[in-house]
Amino acid sequence: MATNENSIDHFKNTFLKNGIARPTRYLVELSGPEDTLTFQPELLNLPARGFTQIQDDLFFGPSRNIPVARDFQGTILMQFPVDDKQGERTFFEAWMDKIVHPTTQMTSYLNDGTIYGTMVIKTLNASGKVSSTYEFEEVYPASILPIQLGYGQRDSYTQMQVNMEFRSYKYITDDYETPTAF
């Protein structure tokens, strides 16, 4: 007897049998010009992916889009707690000061590649093994978002958000199996 692809049994036999990815299982390794951090931000986004397309309407019939290049937004937003010594803020402030000098306003962007870093995001399966890896090139902090402080947040902790820019990324998985259902 065939199972209905919308049934609970189908879900259990495909996703739960093989395990399902959890959005809380990941690690980030970020290497700046002078230091490397390995941490788990409270929040981050993985890049979306698409195509740059051109419209083909030279012949008869309706026009159609033709993919011609890989396309993705080159920004990753990360959020994490800040320690009592402001170490995270210090790390990103120093990196940004290497990109544009705080006094002379001279940029190092065109002079050399020492402002760039690398970033690796690893997703982990239920047993803690790496299930996929995202390797980012030419990474740098583009902005530190405002940090909220206030007396109404007495029972909270300071959080920091940083937008990281990158030039390209590579997605790697070691044991890819075609999913049985989507």
LOTOR-891678 format. One record per residue (C-alpha): residue in one letter; x, y, z. Coordinates in nm, 4 decimals, m for minus. Each point is the difference from the previous one (the first is absolute). Example, Ala and Ser with C-alpha at 12.3 -4.5 7.8 and 13.67 -1.06 7.14 Angstrom:
BEGIN
{pt A, {1.2300, m0.4500, 0.7800}};
{pt S, {0.1370, 0.3440, m0.0660}};
This chain:
BEGIN
{pt M, {0.0000, 0.0000, 0.0000}};
{pt A, {0.1425, 0.3386, m0.1019}};
{pt T, {0.0223, 0.2668, 0.2651}};
{pt N, {m0.1484, 0.3407, m0.0456}};
{pt E, {0.2839, 0.2567, m0.0265}};
{pt N, {m0.1981, 0.2296, 0.2312}};
{pt S, {m0.0463, m0.2579, 0.2746}};
{pt I, {0.1618, m0.0077, 0.3417}};
{pt D, {0.1453, m0.3439, m0.0798}};
{pt H, {0.1706, 0.1406, m0.3086}};
{pt F, {0.1473, 0.2847, 0.2075}};
{pt K, {0.1264, m0.2427, 0.2661}};
{pt N, {0.1480, m0.2394, m0.2578}};
{pt T, {0.1850, 0.2724, m0.1902}};
{pt F, {0.0968, 0.2838, 0.2321}};
{pt L, {m0.0033, m0.1456, 0.3487}};
{pt K, {0.1682, m0.3252, m0.1070}};
{pt N, {0.2939, 0.1885, m0.1532}};
{pt G, {m0.0042, 0.2888, 0.2479}};
{pt I, {m0.1138, 0.3545, m0.0517}};
{pt A, {0.2245, 0.3059, 0.0040}};
{pt R, {m0.0239, 0.2224, 0.3061}};
{pt P, {0.0514, 0.3767, m0.0326}};
{pt T, {0.1938, 0.0085, 0.3289}};
{pt R, {0.2829, m0.2312, m0.1058}};
{pt Y, {0.2817, 0.2003, m0.1604}};
{pt L, {0.3436, 0.1488, 0.0627}};
{pt V, {0.1714, 0.3045, m0.1493}};
{pt E, {0.3730, 0.0487, m0.0465}};
{pt L, {0.0845, 0.3577, m0.0872}};
{pt S, {0.3567, 0.1022, m0.0823}};
{pt G, {0.0748, 0.3698, m0.0093}};
{pt P, {0.3284, 0.1694, m0.0856}};
{pt E, {0.1454, m0.0655, 0.3454}};
{pt D, {m0.2139, m0.2566, 0.1817}};
{pt T, {m0.2259, m0.3029, m0.0416}};
{pt L, {m0.3212, m0.0604, 0.1908}};
{pt T, {m0.1987, m0.3238, 0.0216}};
{pt F, {m0.3445, 0.0602, 0.1427}};
{pt Q, {m0.3714, m0.0632, m0.0360}};
{pt P, {m0.1901, 0.3226, m0.0615}};
{pt E, {m0.3509, 0.0124, 0.1408}};
{pt L, {m0.1280, 0.0741, m0.3467}};
{pt L, {0.1357, 0.0010, m0.3539}};
{pt N, {m0.1289, m0.0371, m0.3501}};
{pt L, {0.1389, m0.2286, m0.2668}};
{pt P, {0.0180, 0.1491, m0.3486}};
{pt A, {m0.2834, m0.0326, m0.2455}};
{pt R, {0.0905, m0.1027, m0.3533}};
{pt G, {m0.1450, 0.0691, m0.3408}};
{pt F, {0.0935, 0.0984, m0.3538}};
{pt T, {0.0555, 0.3199, m0.1878}};
{pt Q, {m0.2298, m0.0362, m0.2961}};
{pt I, {m0.0443, 0.1611, m0.3375}};
{pt Q, {m0.3271, 0.0109, m0.1840}};
{pt D, {m0.0204, m0.1870, m0.3294}};
{pt D, {m0.2713, 0.1515, m0.2137}};
{pt L, {0.1663, m0.0099, m0.3416}};
{pt F, {m0.2114, m0.2790, m0.1457}};
{pt F, {m0.3660, m0.0872, m0.0161}};
{pt G, {m0.2073, m0.0770, 0.3072}};
{pt P, {0.0203, 0.1373, 0.3516}};
{pt S, {0.3272, 0.1327, 0.1317}};
{pt R, {0.1945, m0.2121, 0.2442}};
{pt N, {0.2777, 0.0558, 0.2501}};
{pt I, {0.3348, m0.1695, m0.0597}};
{pt P, {0.2424, m0.0463, 0.2913}};
{pt V, {0.3441, 0.1409, m0.0871}};
{pt A, {0.1845, 0.0383, 0.3308}};
{pt R, {m0.0024, m0.1088, 0.3605}};
{pt D, {m0.1564, 0.2595, 0.2302}};
{pt F, {m0.0160, 0.0419, 0.3766}};
{pt Q, {m0.0203, 0.2783, 0.2531}};
{pt G, {0.3503, 0.0482, 0.1390}};
{pt T, {m0.1063, 0.0802, 0.3568}};
{pt I, {m0.0320, m0.2101, 0.3133}};
{pt L, {m0.1560, 0.1460, 0.3137}};
{pt M, {0.1239, m0.1451, 0.3291}};
{pt Q, {m0.1265, 0.0704, 0.3515}};
{pt F, {0.1810, m0.1001, 0.3158}};
{pt P, {0.0355, 0.0949, 0.3670}};
{pt V, {0.2685, 0.2481, 0.1040}};
{pt D, {0.2312, m0.0862, 0.2886}};
{pt D, {0.0551, 0.2374, 0.2922}};
{pt K, {0.3316, 0.1244, m0.1452}};
{pt Q, {m0.1606, 0.0782, m0.3409}};
{pt G, {0.2420, m0.2443, m0.1685}};
{pt E, {m0.2291, m0.0645, m0.2963}};
{pt R, {m0.0460, 0.3712, m0.0686}};
{pt T, {0.3765, 0.0530, 0.0317}};
{pt F, {0.0690, m0.2781, m0.2543}};
{pt F, {m0.2295, 0.1499, m0.2641}};
{pt E, {0.0941, 0.3649, 0.0710}};
{pt A, {0.3704, m0.0829, m0.0468}};
{pt W, {m0.0741, m0.1861, m0.3239}};
{pt M, {m0.2052, 0.2902, m0.1339}};
{pt D, {0.2777, 0.2439, 0.0971}};
{pt K, {0.2358, m0.2036, m0.2215}};
{pt I, {m0.2372, 0.0472, m0.2939}};
{pt V, {m0.0389, 0.3781, 0.0411}};
{pt H, {0.2442, 0.1748, 0.2346}};
{pt P, {m0.1996, 0.1815, 0.2720}};
{pt T, {0.2072, 0.3199, m0.0176}};
{pt T, {0.1249, 0.0332, m0.3576}};
{pt Q, {m0.3107, m0.1600, m0.1569}};
{pt M, {0.2340, m0.1751, m0.2451}};
{pt T, {m0.1213, m0.3370, m0.1236}};
{pt S, {0.2091, m0.3135, m0.0134}};
{pt Y, {m0.2518, m0.1628, m0.2309}};
{pt L, {0.1882, 0.0818, m0.3189}};
{pt N, {0.3516, m0.0190, 0.1431}};
{pt D, {0.0212, m0.3613, 0.1061}};
{pt G, {m0.2069, m0.3014, 0.0925}};
{pt T, {0.0818, m0.0012, 0.3714}};
{pt I, {m0.3425, 0.1361, 0.0937}};
{pt Y, {m0.1755, m0.3142, m0.1113}};
{pt G, {m0.0683, m0.3017, 0.2077}};
{pt T, {m0.1587, m0.3370, m0.0475}};
{pt M, {m0.3043, m0.1526, 0.1578}};
{pt V, {m0.1128, m0.3602, 0.0230}};
{pt I, {m0.3480, m0.0959, 0.1174}};
{pt K, {m0.0538, m0.3671, 0.0805}};
{pt T, {m0.3428, m0.1496, 0.0520}};
{pt L, {m0.0090, m0.3009, 0.2320}};
{pt N, {m0.2237, m0.3044, 0.0014}};
{pt A, {m0.1654, m0.1473, 0.3108}};
{pt S, {0.3141, m0.1935, 0.0945}};
{pt G, {0.2222, 0.3088, m0.0285}};
{pt K, {0.1667, m0.0887, m0.3294}};
{pt V, {0.0356, 0.2606, m0.2736}};
{pt S, {m0.2826, m0.0340, m0.2522}};
{pt S, {0.0886, 0.2962, m0.2225}};
{pt T, {0.2639, 0.2692, m0.0255}};
{pt Y, {m0.0208, 0.3504, m0.1432}};
{pt E, {0.3408, 0.1538, m0.0795}};
{pt F, {m0.0023, 0.3775, m0.0536}};
{pt E, {0.2762, 0.2015, m0.1677}};
{pt E, {0.0959, 0.3667, 0.0284}};
{pt V, {m0.2001, 0.0482, 0.3176}};
{pt Y, {m0.0088, 0.3255, 0.1951}};
{pt P, {m0.2347, 0.1721, 0.2470}};
{pt A, {m0.2072, 0.2514, m0.1977}};
{pt S, {m0.1908, 0.1408, 0.2956}};
{pt I, {m0.0618, m0.0318, 0.3705}};
{pt L, {m0.3677, 0.0575, 0.0635}};
{pt P, {m0.1150, 0.2188, 0.2902}};
{pt I, {0.0114, m0.1661, 0.3413}};
{pt Q, {m0.3041, 0.0514, 0.2201}};
{pt L, {0.0645, 0.1024, 0.3613}};
{pt G, {m0.2628, 0.0983, 0.2561}};
{pt Y, {m0.1266, m0.0424, 0.3532}};
{pt G, {m0.2968, m0.1972, m0.1263}};
{pt Q, {0.2392, m0.2788, m0.0989}};
{pt R, {0.1244, m0.0824, 0.3523}};
{pt D, {m0.0692, m0.3721, m0.0387}};
{pt S, {0.1629, m0.0248, m0.3430}};
{pt Y, {0.3536, 0.0193, m0.1345}};
{pt T, {0.1690, 0.2117, m0.2635}};
{pt Q, {m0.0285, m0.1321, m0.3538}};
{pt M, {0.1927, 0.1103, m0.3047}};
{pt Q, {m0.0802, m0.0372, m0.3697}};
{pt V, {0.2606, 0.0155, m0.2751}};
{pt N, {m0.0506, m0.0059, m0.3768}};
{pt M, {0.2791, m0.1964, m0.1636}};
{pt E, {0.0614, 0.0522, m0.3721}};
{pt F, {0.1623, m0.2652, m0.2184}};
{pt R, {0.0995, m0.0375, m0.3630}};
{pt S, {m0.0866, m0.3642, m0.0576}};
{pt Y, {m0.0800, m0.3201, 0.1797}};
{pt K, {0.0249, m0.3718, m0.0566}};
{pt Y, {m0.2497, m0.2549, 0.1315}};
{pt I, {0.1456, m0.3394, 0.0909}};
{pt T, {m0.1646, m0.3171, 0.1228}};
{pt D, {0.1748, m0.3338, 0.0362}};
{pt D, {m0.2795, m0.2519, m0.0083}};
{pt Y, {m0.2670, 0.1496, m0.2202}};
{pt E, {m0.2902, m0.2278, m0.0725}};
{pt T, {m0.2885, 0.1082, m0.2166}};
{pt P, {m0.2960, 0.0638, 0.2305}};
{pt T, {m0.2775, m0.2526, m0.0449}};
{pt A, {m0.2654, 0.2718, 0.0164}};
{pt F, {m0.0420, 0.3722, 0.0158}};
